[in-house]
Amino acid sequence: MAADLQTVVRSLIAKHFELPEGEVDFAMRIEDAGDSLKLSELVIALEQRLGIRLPDSALARVRTLGDLWELVQAKVAPSGT
């Protein structure tokens, strides 16, 4: 499940930040990947695709794509266990 989830997240990141999927690096800082509008669009897409809610308070702490990935995993895991 985690690999499938990671594929979905990676694909949406690539689409919204206009990156080739192979260049999506979870160590990349959000500000280096795209602007705040693109991040907002990505968050909406993740919420709709995965049926989750990513609270603004948690998103405020996201600095890297890896932080976003961990947040998504934490939100998906409770319903998947």
RAGIGI-V635383 format. One record per residue. N is the residue number from 1. PHI is phi in whole degrees, 0 to 359 (NA if undefined). Layout:
N	PHI
N	PHI
This chain:
1	NA
2	298
3	294
4	295
5	297
6	297
7	296
8	296
9	297
10	300
11	296
12	292
13	300
14	301
15	296
16	282
17	260
18	53
19	240
20	296
21	305
22	293
23	263
24	285
25	241
26	293
27	277
28	294
29	289
30	305
31	296
32	277
33	277
34	180
35	272
36	294
37	294
38	296
39	296
40	299
41	295
42	296
43	300
44	300
45	297
46	297
47	298
48	291
49	293
50	258
51	66
52	237
53	235
54	256
55	297
56	304
57	297
58	285
59	295
60	297
61	268
62	284
63	245
64	234
65	297
66	294
67	299
68	296
69	301
70	296
71	297
72	298
73	303
74	296
75	283
76	278
77	304
78	301
79	279
80	265
81	255
